[in-house]
Amino acid sequence: MCGRYALGVRLAYIQQQLQERGMQVDEAPDDDDVRETYNFAPGSFGAIYRADIPDHQTRSERDTEKGQEQNDNVPEQETQIEEKEKENDTSSGAHPKYKLQSMKWGLIPFWTKRQPDYGSMMRTINCRDDSLIDNRGMWTTMKQRKRCLVICQGFYEWLKKGPGGKEKVPHFVRRKDGDLMCFAGLWDCVKYEDSDEKLYTYTVITTSSNSYLKFLHDRMPVILDYGSEEMRTWLDPTRKTWSKELQSILKPYEGELECYPVSKEVGKVGNNSPDFIIPVNSKENKSNIANFFANAKAKDASPKKEPGIKAEGDEDKKDIAAHGTKREHAPEPASPDNETKKQKVHQRALSPSPQKSKTRSATHNTPMKKAVGSKPPAGSQRITNFFKK
């Protein structure tokens, strides 16, 4: 089963990666023709790599559709198409061409007359490998020549946990070497009876899971390695008949894969984030629970100020913000003039004022003490002289 995958890269990057691995790309669409998202869902337009062969219905396809009946009355126009097809036939020694193309996920057979509903399209996003063994069914015409590769970064699968499998934990599967992943697929081209436009669609072929992914799901996409004989055989446009050799290519992947839980946000089709292909327990993932508690701990450790109370050093911070440097509030050095001024102020503070002293004496009729150095009262000098005699 493959119902969601990641394609968060531009088409130009895909083309470069394929060419660096020795894969010929003679034609490619604009970047905007392929949806760039880490949550690629059915119905979106993805990147398909295939041999550049005619997309019209061939004589063999028409015969298959009509139950392999003889059809000797072929219109002149169709005869000319087949003659042109023979000219482009790579079996004559001509070098085949390959192309990247934008196609819609969810295969619609060429004989479809009207646009199918979403439910019908969902039934053809995958094609089981065992459904291709016999030369019958809807896939027969596509498997003969319309074989392709579906390019992506990796795919998602949901692990069912808990009672009744109600809890579903998304996992991301990718190549361990980090290369782009290539699924074996089939494609077709349809033109509805009420439209003149062609619509290209594709499906992903699935097979039994390998031992590494058995715990996750019993099905997985057929993955092909770059430069392998299986990939060259699968894309060879000269192979127009389904064979055991082609069927043998559809097997569980034997290379190294990497699988890990990812964010549950990927479950909603409208969501899109690079975090979807990063492990949940990775430090790089913003939603990592360890990062969450680390941020909370750092926040609690920061000093808190109560309302209405200024923390120590606030005035210094304001002064730094205003002048660019911090001022040191050191005491002023003592000087003789300053000390004298301080002593006088202190004496004035301790001794009562003359006005207050007079008021108190007058109120209580208390005789005033003789002040030092003052003139004696009248007559006191004569009494003193008398006693001296």
Contacts in CASP RR format, 6 or more apart in sequence:
PFRMAT RR
TARGET T0000
AUTHOR 0000-0000-0000
METHOD contacts of the structure
MODEL  1
MCGRYALGVRLAYIQQQLQERGMQVDEAPDDDDVRETYNFAPGSFGAIYR
ADIPDHQTRSERDTEKGQEQNDNVPEQETQIEEKEKENDTSSGAHPKYKL
QSMKWGLIPFWTKRQPDYGSMMRTINCRDDSLIDNRGMWTTMKQRKRCLV
ICQGFYEWLKKGPGGKEKVPHFVRRKDGDLMCFAGLWDCVKYEDSDEKLY
TYTVITTSSNSYLKFLHDRMPVILDYGSEEMRTWLDPTRKTWSKELQSIL
KPYEGELECYPVSKEVGKVGNNSPDFIIPVNSKENKSNIANFFANAKAKD
ASPKKEPGIKAEGDEDKKDIAAHGTKREHAPEPASPDNETKKQKVHQRAL
SPSPQKSKTRSATHNTPMKKAVGSKPPAGSQRITNFFKK
1 126 0 8 1.000
1 157 0 8 1.000
1 206 0 8 1.000
1 217 0 8 1.000
1 219 0 8 1.000
1 220 0 8 1.000
2 125 0 8 1.000
2 126 0 8 1.000
2 155 0 8 1.000
2 157 0 8 1.000
2 183 0 8 1.000
2 204 0 8 1.000
2 206 0 8 1.000
2 219 0 8 1.000
2 220 0 8 1.000
2 221 0 8 1.000
3 41 0 8 1.000
3 42 0 8 1.000
3 125 0 8 1.000
3 126 0 8 1.000
3 155 0 8 1.000
3 156 0 8 1.000
4 39 0 8 1.000
4 40 0 8 1.000
4 41 0 8 1.000
4 155 0 8 1.000
4 156 0 8 1.000
4 266 0 8 1.000
4 267 0 8 1.000
5 40 0 8 1.000
5 152 0 8 1.000
5 153 0 8 1.000
5 154 0 8 1.000
5 155 0 8 1.000
5 156 0 8 1.000
6 37 0 8 1.000
6 38 0 8 1.000
6 39 0 8 1.000
6 40 0 8 1.000
6 152 0 8 1.000
6 153 0 8 1.000
6 154 0 8 1.000
6 155 0 8 1.000
6 156 0 8 1.000
6 172 0 8 1.000
6 276 0 8 1.000
6 277 0 8 1.000
7 34 0 8 1.000
7 35 0 8 1.000
7 36 0 8 1.000
7 37 0 8 1.000
7 38 0 8 1.000
7 40 0 8 1.000
7 46 0 8 1.000
7 47 0 8 1.000
7 151 0 8 1.000
7 152 0 8 1.000
7 153 0 8 1.000
8 36 0 8 1.000
8 37 0 8 1.000
8 38 0 8 1.000
8 153 0 8 1.000
8 274 0 8 1.000
9 36 0 8 1.000
9 153 0 8 1.000
9 180 0 8 1.000
10 31 0 8 1.000
10 34 0 8 1.000
10 36 0 8 1.000
11 28 0 8 1.000
11 29 0 8 1.000
11 30 0 8 1.000
11 31 0 8 1.000
11 33 0 8 1.000
11 34 0 8 1.000
11 47 0 8 1.000
11 100 0 8 1.000
11 102 0 8 1.000
12 28 0 8 1.000
12 31 0 8 1.000
14 47 0 8 1.000
14 100 0 8 1.000
14 151 0 8 1.000
14 180 0 8 1.000
15 25 0 8 1.000
15 28 0 8 1.000
15 100 0 8 1.000
17 179 0 8 1.000
17 180 0 8 1.000
18 25 0 8 1.000
18 49 0 8 1.000
18 100 0 8 1.000
18 151 0 8 1.000
18 180 0 8 1.000
19 25 0 8 1.000
21 179 0 8 1.000
21 226 0 8 1.000
21 227 0 8 1.000
22 226 0 8 1.000
22 227 0 8 1.000
23 49 0 8 1.000
23 98 0 8 1.000
23 226 0 8 1.000
23 227 0 8 1.000
24 97 0 8 1.000
24 98 0 8 1.000
25 49 0 8 1.000
25 98 0 8 1.000
25 99 0 8 1.000
25 100 0 8 1.000
26 52 0 8 1.000
26 97 0 8 1.000
26 98 0 8 1.000
26 99 0 8 1.000
27 52 0 8 1.000
27 97 0 8 1.000
27 99 0 8 1.000
27 100 0 8 1.000
27 101 0 8 1.000
28 99 0 8 1.000
28 100 0 8 1.000
29 100 0 8 1.000
29 101 0 8 1.000
29 102 0 8 1.000
33 45 0 8 1.000
33 102 0 8 1.000
34 45 0 8 1.000
34 46 0 8 1.000
34 47 0 8 1.000
34 102 0 8 1.000
35 44 0 8 1.000
35 45 0 8 1.000
35 46 0 8 1.000
37 44 0 8 1.000
37 272 0 8 1.000
38 153 0 8 1.000
38 266 0 8 1.000
38 272 0 8 1.000
38 273 0 8 1.000
38 274 0 8 1.000
38 276 0 8 1.000
38 277 0 8 1.000
39 266 0 8 1.000
39 267 0 8 1.000
39 269 0 8 1.000
39 270 0 8 1.000
39 271 0 8 1.000
39 272 0 8 1.000
39 273 0 8 1.000
39 276 0 8 1.000
40 46 0 8 1.000
40 105 0 8 1.000
40 152 0 8 1.000
41 105 0 8 1.000
41 269 0 8 1.000
41 270 0 8 1.000
42 105 0 8 1.000
42 106 0 8 1.000
42 121 0 8 1.000
42 122 0 8 1.000
42 125 0 8 1.000
43 104 0 8 1.000
43 105 0 8 1.000
43 106 0 8 1.000
43 121 0 8 1.000
44 104 0 8 1.000
44 105 0 8 1.000
45 102 0 8 1.000
45 103 0 8 1.000
45 104 0 8 1.000
45 105 0 8 1.000
46 102 0 8 1.000
46 103 0 8 1.000
46 104 0 8 1.000
46 105 0 8 1.000
46 150 0 8 1.000
46 151 0 8 1.000
46 202 0 8 1.000
47 100 0 8 1.000
47 101 0 8 1.000
47 102 0 8 1.000
47 150 0 8 1.000
47 151 0 8 1.000
47 152 0 8 1.000
48 100 0 8 1.000
48 101 0 8 1.000
48 102 0 8 1.000
48 103 0 8 1.000
48 148 0 8 1.000
48 149 0 8 1.000
48 150 0 8 1.000
48 151 0 8 1.000
48 187 0 8 1.000
48 200 0 8 1.000
48 202 0 8 1.000
49 98 0 8 1.000
49 99 0 8 1.000
49 100 0 8 1.000
49 101 0 8 1.000
49 148 0 8 1.000
49 149 0 8 1.000
49 151 0 8 1.000
49 182 0 8 1.000
49 235 0 8 1.000
50 98 0 8 1.000
50 99 0 8 1.000
50 101 0 8 1.000
50 146 0 8 1.000
50 147 0 8 1.000
50 148 0 8 1.000
50 149 0 8 1.000
50 187 0 8 1.000
50 235 0 8 1.000
51 96 0 8 1.000
51 97 0 8 1.000
51 98 0 8 1.000
51 99 0 8 1.000
51 235 0 8 1.000
51 236 0 8 1.000
51 237 0 8 1.000
52 96 0 8 1.000
52 97 0 8 1.000
52 98 0 8 1.000
52 99 0 8 1.000
53 88 0 8 1.000
53 145 0 8 1.000
53 146 0 8 1.000
53 237 0 8 1.000
54 81 0 8 1.000
54 84 0 8 1.000
54 85 0 8 1.000
54 88 0 8 1.000
55 189 0 8 1.000
55 198 0 8 1.000
55 200 0 8 1.000
56 81 0 8 1.000
56 189 0 8 1.000
57 65 0 8 1.000
57 110 0 8 1.000
58 82 0 8 1.000
58 85 0 8 1.000
58 145 0 8 1.000
59 71 0 8 1.000
59 74 0 8 1.000
59 78 0 8 1.000
59 82 0 8 1.000
60 141 0 8 1.000
60 144 0 8 1.000
60 240 0 8 1.000
61 110 0 8 1.000
61 141 0 8 1.000
62 71 0 8 1.000
63 69 0 8 1.000
63 71 0 8 1.000
64 140 0 8 1.000
64 141 0 8 1.000
65 111 0 8 1.000
65 141 0 8 1.000
74 82 0 8 1.000
88 94 0 8 1.000
89 238 0 8 1.000
90 96 0 8 1.000
90 237 0 8 1.000
90 238 0 8 1.000
91 238 0 8 1.000
96 236 0 8 1.000
96 237 0 8 1.000
96 238 0 8 1.000
98 235 0 8 1.000
100 151 0 8 1.000
101 200 0 8 1.000
102 200 0 8 1.000
103 187 0 8 1.000
103 200 0 8 1.000
103 201 0 8 1.000
103 202 0 8 1.000
104 199 0 8 1.000
104 200 0 8 1.000
104 201 0 8 1.000
104 202 0 8 1.000
105 125 0 8 1.000
105 201 0 8 1.000
105 202 0 8 1.000
105 203 0 8 1.000
105 204 0 8 1.000
106 121 0 8 1.000
106 122 0 8 1.000
106 124 0 8 1.000
106 125 0 8 1.000
106 201 0 8 1.000
106 202 0 8 1.000
106 203 0 8 1.000
107 124 0 8 1.000
107 125 0 8 1.000
107 127 0 8 1.000
107 142 0 8 1.000
107 186 0 8 1.000
107 187 0 8 1.000
107 188 0 8 1.000
107 201 0 8 1.000
107 202 0 8 1.000
107 203 0 8 1.000
108 116 0 8 1.000
108 121 0 8 1.000
108 124 0 8 1.000
108 188 0 8 1.000
108 190 0 8 1.000
108 199 0 8 1.000
108 201 0 8 1.000
109 138 0 8 1.000
109 141 0 8 1.000
109 142 0 8 1.000
109 188 0 8 1.000
109 190 0 8 1.000
110 141 0 8 1.000
110 188 0 8 1.000
110 189 0 8 1.000
110 190 0 8 1.000
111 190 0 8 1.000
112 190 0 8 1.000
112 192 0 8 1.000
113 192 0 8 1.000
113 193 0 8 1.000
114 192 0 8 1.000
114 193 0 8 1.000
114 194 0 8 1.000
115 192 0 8 1.000
124 138 0 8 1.000
124 201 0 8 1.000
124 203 0 8 1.000
125 203 0 8 1.000
125 204 0 8 1.000
126 203 0 8 1.000
126 204 0 8 1.000
126 205 0 8 1.000
126 206 0 8 1.000
127 139 0 8 1.000
127 185 0 8 1.000
127 186 0 8 1.000
127 203 0 8 1.000
127 204 0 8 1.000
127 205 0 8 1.000
127 206 0 8 1.000
128 205 0 8 1.000
128 206 0 8 1.000
128 207 0 8 1.000
128 219 0 8 1.000
129 205 0 8 1.000
129 206 0 8 1.000
129 207 0 8 1.000
129 222 0 8 1.000
129 247 0 8 1.000
129 250 0 8 1.000
129 251 0 8 1.000
131 137 0 8 1.000
131 139 0 8 1.000
132 139 0 8 1.000
132 143 0 8 1.000
132 205 0 8 1.000
132 242 0 8 1.000
132 247 0 8 1.000
132 250 0 8 1.000
133 247 0 8 1.000
135 242 0 8 1.000
139 186 0 8 1.000
140 242 0 8 1.000
141 188 0 8 1.000
142 186 0 8 1.000
142 187 0 8 1.000
142 188 0 8 1.000
143 186 0 8 1.000
143 242 0 8 1.000
143 246 0 8 1.000
144 240 0 8 1.000
144 241 0 8 1.000
144 242 0 8 1.000
145 237 0 8 1.000
145 239 0 8 1.000
145 240 0 8 1.000
146 186 0 8 1.000
146 187 0 8 1.000
146 188 0 8 1.000
147 184 0 8 1.000
147 185 0 8 1.000
147 186 0 8 1.000
147 187 0 8 1.000
147 234 0 8 1.000
147 235 0 8 1.000
147 246 0 8 1.000
148 185 0 8 1.000
148 186 0 8 1.000
148 187 0 8 1.000
148 202 0 8 1.000
148 235 0 8 1.000
149 182 0 8 1.000
149 183 0 8 1.000
149 184 0 8 1.000
149 185 0 8 1.000
149 224 0 8 1.000
149 231 0 8 1.000
149 234 0 8 1.000
149 235 0 8 1.000
150 182 0 8 1.000
150 183 0 8 1.000
150 184 0 8 1.000
150 185 0 8 1.000
150 202 0 8 1.000
150 204 0 8 1.000
150 221 0 8 1.000
151 180 0 8 1.000
151 181 0 8 1.000
151 182 0 8 1.000
152 180 0 8 1.000
152 181 0 8 1.000
152 183 0 8 1.000
153 174 0 8 1.000
153 180 0 8 1.000
153 181 0 8 1.000
153 277 0 8 1.000
154 172 0 8 1.000
154 173 0 8 1.000
154 174 0 8 1.000
154 175 0 8 1.000
154 181 0 8 1.000
154 277 0 8 1.000
155 172 0 8 1.000
155 173 0 8 1.000
155 181 0 8 1.000
155 221 0 8 1.000
156 170 0 8 1.000
156 171 0 8 1.000
156 172 0 8 1.000
156 173 0 8 1.000
156 262 0 8 1.000
156 266 0 8 1.000
157 170 0 8 1.000
157 171 0 8 1.000
157 173 0 8 1.000
157 213 0 8 1.000
157 216 0 8 1.000
157 217 0 8 1.000
157 220 0 8 1.000
158 168 0 8 1.000
158 169 0 8 1.000
158 170 0 8 1.000
158 171 0 8 1.000
159 168 0 8 1.000
159 169 0 8 1.000
159 170 0 8 1.000
159 171 0 8 1.000
159 215 0 8 1.000
159 216 0 8 1.000
159 217 0 8 1.000
159 261 0 8 1.000
160 166 0 8 1.000
160 167 0 8 1.000
160 168 0 8 1.000
161 167 0 8 1.000
161 168 0 8 1.000
161 169 0 8 1.000
169 261 0 8 1.000
169 264 0 8 1.000
170 261 0 8 1.000
170 262 0 8 1.000
170 263 0 8 1.000
170 264 0 8 1.000
170 266 0 8 1.000
170 267 0 8 1.000
171 216 0 8 1.000
171 259 0 8 1.000
171 260 0 8 1.000
171 261 0 8 1.000
171 262 0 8 1.000
172 259 0 8 1.000
172 260 0 8 1.000
172 262 0 8 1.000
172 276 0 8 1.000
172 277 0 8 1.000
173 213 0 8 1.000
173 216 0 8 1.000
173 220 0 8 1.000
173 257 0 8 1.000
173 258 0 8 1.000
173 259 0 8 1.000
174 181 0 8 1.000
174 257 0 8 1.000
174 258 0 8 1.000
174 277 0 8 1.000
175 181 0 8 1.000
175 223 0 8 1.000
175 256 0 8 1.000
175 257 0 8 1.000
175 258 0 8 1.000
176 255 0 8 1.000
176 256 0 8 1.000
176 257 0 8 1.000
176 258 0 8 1.000
177 256 0 8 1.000
179 226 0 8 1.000
181 223 0 8 1.000
182 223 0 8 1.000
182 224 0 8 1.000
182 225 0 8 1.000
182 226 0 8 1.000
182 231 0 8 1.000
183 204 0 8 1.000
183 205 0 8 1.000
183 221 0 8 1.000
183 222 0 8 1.000
183 223 0 8 1.000
183 224 0 8 1.000
184 204 0 8 1.000
184 205 0 8 1.000
184 221 0 8 1.000
184 222 0 8 1.000
184 223 0 8 1.000
184 224 0 8 1.000
184 234 0 8 1.000
184 249 0 8 1.000
184 250 0 8 1.000
185 202 0 8 1.000
185 203 0 8 1.000
185 204 0 8 1.000
185 205 0 8 1.000
185 222 0 8 1.000
186 202 0 8 1.000
186 203 0 8 1.000
186 205 0 8 1.000
187 200 0 8 1.000
187 201 0 8 1.000
187 202 0 8 1.000
187 203 0 8 1.000
188 200 0 8 1.000
188 201 0 8 1.000
188 202 0 8 1.000
189 198 0 8 1.000
189 199 0 8 1.000
189 200 0 8 1.000
189 201 0 8 1.000
190 198 0 8 1.000
190 199 0 8 1.000
190 201 0 8 1.000
191 197 0 8 1.000
191 198 0 8 1.000
191 199 0 8 1.000
192 199 0 8 1.000
204 221 0 8 1.000
205 221 0 8 1.000
205 222 0 8 1.000
205 250 0 8 1.000
206 219 0 8 1.000
206 220 0 8 1.000
206 221 0 8 1.000
206 222 0 8 1.000
207 219 0 8 1.000
207 220 0 8 1.000
207 221 0 8 1.000
207 222 0 8 1.000
207 250 0 8 1.000
207 251 0 8 1.000
207 252 0 8 1.000
208 218 0 8 1.000
208 219 0 8 1.000
208 220 0 8 1.000
208 252 0 8 1.000
209 216 0 8 1.000
209 217 0 8 1.000
209 218 0 8 1.000
209 219 0 8 1.000
209 220 0 8 1.000
209 252 0 8 1.000
210 220 0 8 1.000
210 252 0 8 1.000
210 253 0 8 1.000
210 254 0 8 1.000
210 257 0 8 1.000
212 257 0 8 1.000
212 259 0 8 1.000
213 220 0 8 1.000
213 257 0 8 1.000
213 259 0 8 1.000
216 259 0 8 1.000
220 252 0 8 1.000
220 253 0 8 1.000
222 249 0 8 1.000
222 250 0 8 1.000
222 251 0 8 1.000
222 253 0 8 1.000
223 253 0 8 1.000
223 255 0 8 1.000
224 230 0 8 1.000
224 231 0 8 1.000
224 234 0 8 1.000
224 249 0 8 1.000
225 231 0 8 1.000
225 255 0 8 1.000
230 249 0 8 1.000
233 239 0 8 1.000
233 245 0 8 1.000
233 246 0 8 1.000
233 249 0 8 1.000
234 246 0 8 1.000
234 249 0 8 1.000
239 246 0 8 1.000
260 279 0 8 1.000
260 280 0 8 1.000
261 279 0 8 1.000
261 280 0 8 1.000
261 281 0 8 1.000
262 275 0 8 1.000
262 276 0 8 1.000
262 277 0 8 1.000
262 278 0 8 1.000
262 279 0 8 1.000
262 280 0 8 1.000
263 273 0 8 1.000
263 275 0 8 1.000
263 276 0 8 1.000
263 280 0 8 1.000
263 285 0 8 1.000
263 287 0 8 1.000
265 271 0 8 1.000
265 273 0 8 1.000
265 275 0 8 1.000
265 276 0 8 1.000
265 287 0 8 1.000
266 276 0 8 1.000
275 285 0 8 1.000
275 286 0 8 1.000
275 287 0 8 1.000
278 284 0 8 1.000
278 285 0 8 1.000
279 285 0 8 1.000
280 287 0 8 1.000
280 288 0 8 1.000
280 289 0 8 1.000
281 288 0 8 1.000
281 289 0 8 1.000
281 290 0 8 1.000
282 288 0 8 1.000
283 290 0 8 1.000
283 291 0 8 1.000
285 291 0 8 1.000
303 311 0 8 1.000
305 311 0 8 1.000
316 326 0 8 1.000
316 327 0 8 1.000
319 326 0 8 1.000
319 327 0 8 1.000
320 326 0 8 1.000
332 338 0 8 1.000
360 366 0 8 1.000
361 367 0 8 1.000
361 368 0 8 1.000
END
